[in-house]
Amino acid sequence: MPAPETLMKEILVRIIVTGATGTVGRHVIDGLLAHGATVRAVTRRPDTAGLPPQVDVVAADLDDPTTLPPAFVDGDALYLLATGDTSAAIAAAEAAGIRRIVLLSSASAGFADDDAGGAFHRSAEDAVTSSGLQWTLLRPGMFAANLLDWADAIKEHGVVRAPYDRALQAPVDERDVAEIAVNALLYDGHASAIHTLTGPQALSKSEQVAAIATGAGRSIEFVELTPAEWRDEASASMPGYAIDWLLAYWAKTADAPETADPTLGRLLGRAPATVDEWAERHREAFR
Ligand SMILES: NC(=O)c1ccc[n+]([C@@H]2O[C@H](COP(=O)([O-])OP(=O)(O)OC[C@H]3O[C@@H](n4cnc5c(N)ncnc54)[C@H](OP(=O)(O)O)[C@@H]3O)[C@@H](O)[C@H]2O)c1
């Protein structure tokens, strides 16, 4: 982390955090507070946000532009979630005098043009990069937090049932993503940067399960299903479009496995967290 004198505006920096109650957002809030920043959190449900008392929590909805001006007023920098059309949020940020924007995009923005998730995140990126604001794009790969989707099955049955074992992914610890976001919001050196952020190891699904078993300190069986078997099982708890996207994503990464990108370690100045380390922190979810 750079020396404190390179902070944008020392301790008076006011950072607006959208997605503040989310997977990465909660860690962004904690990181900003640890650096002495003044933080305003944007949420659609302030009553249940459960954020630290020093945070100014405001109600606003990124899908309702009329709610944004009071949420963004007096902000210096904005941590923005990619929800649908971000152009209204960017216009509100410019009108409020915000100078710097860090967008939580996705590695899928770097995928082929026909990838639906990629197109969604690319349109958010295009609105940011064509604004007059100083910008940084964060493109994380699969969050390690997604592994919590297996937590109930592991807790109840000690088993993970999934297709495409050989579809390698490099799960990234959301706390590491947040550390880069905090750095990019508060410090110079990230202007016009596109950071692809993955975890340190590309792992098959059975290797991800083994890493959770090590971190959580328990045994877990992996059973590989066919795509059709998994579709049947998943349809009880997941919408069809999500099933389609995941199956297409895994089929693609089975043929062209994801690799671990060194950018995150370089930016952190240390090794990013492994899945074992992440699982050890979340061991109660799996036991
Ligand atoms: N999951 C992954 O593996 C992954 C990987 C790469 C990129 N991403 C991207 O990361 C982002 C977060 O994903 P996630 O699945 O982990 O979700 P999440 O952060 O757990 O939850 C969504 C967050 O978005 C906020 N939000 C949603 N719609 C909003 C709106 N209209 N106005 C204001 N706030 C809104 C929610 O705030 P309130 O409910 O408090 O209003 C909540 O804080 C997504 O853009 C996703 O594409 C995810």
The ligand as an ORCA input file, in Angstrom:
! r2SCAN-3c Opt
* xyz 0 1
  N     -20.100    -14.157     -8.038
  C     -19.038    -14.176     -8.816
  O     -18.323    -15.186     -8.932
  C     -18.647    -12.947     -9.576
  C     -17.461    -12.951    -10.307
  C     -17.101    -11.795    -10.990
  C     -17.904    -10.670    -10.939
  N     -19.065    -10.703    -10.206
  C     -19.893     -9.487    -10.158
  O     -19.881     -8.985     -8.836
  C     -21.115     -8.323     -8.558
  C     -21.649     -8.816     -7.219
  O     -22.031    -10.133     -7.382
  P     -22.566    -11.053     -6.217
  O     -23.273    -12.162     -6.905
  O     -21.471    -11.393     -5.288
  O     -23.696    -10.165     -5.514
  P     -23.681     -9.552     -4.061
  O     -22.505     -8.645     -3.974
  O     -23.773    -10.605     -3.035
  O     -25.079     -8.804     -3.875
  C     -25.563     -7.798     -4.625
  C     -25.261     -6.407     -4.028
  O     -25.729     -5.529     -5.009
  C     -26.565     -4.542     -4.438
  N     -27.560     -4.201     -5.452
  C     -28.133     -5.047     -6.341
  N     -28.992     -4.367     -7.117
  C     -28.954     -3.074     -6.711
  C     -29.613     -1.898     -7.126
  N     -30.524     -1.906     -8.111
  N     -29.328     -0.740     -6.498
  C     -28.428     -0.711     -5.473
  N     -27.770     -1.796     -5.032
  C     -28.028     -2.969     -5.648
  C     -27.159     -5.188     -3.206
  O     -27.455     -4.152     -2.306
  P     -28.787     -4.044     -1.381
  O     -29.489     -5.366     -1.466
  O     -28.254     -3.747     -0.007
  O     -29.548     -2.925     -1.959
  C     -25.992     -6.060     -2.732
  O     -25.116     -5.298     -1.926
  C     -22.023     -8.575     -9.764
  O     -22.028     -7.468    -10.637
  C     -21.352     -9.759    -10.453
  O     -21.596     -9.817    -11.797
  C     -19.452    -11.807     -9.525
*
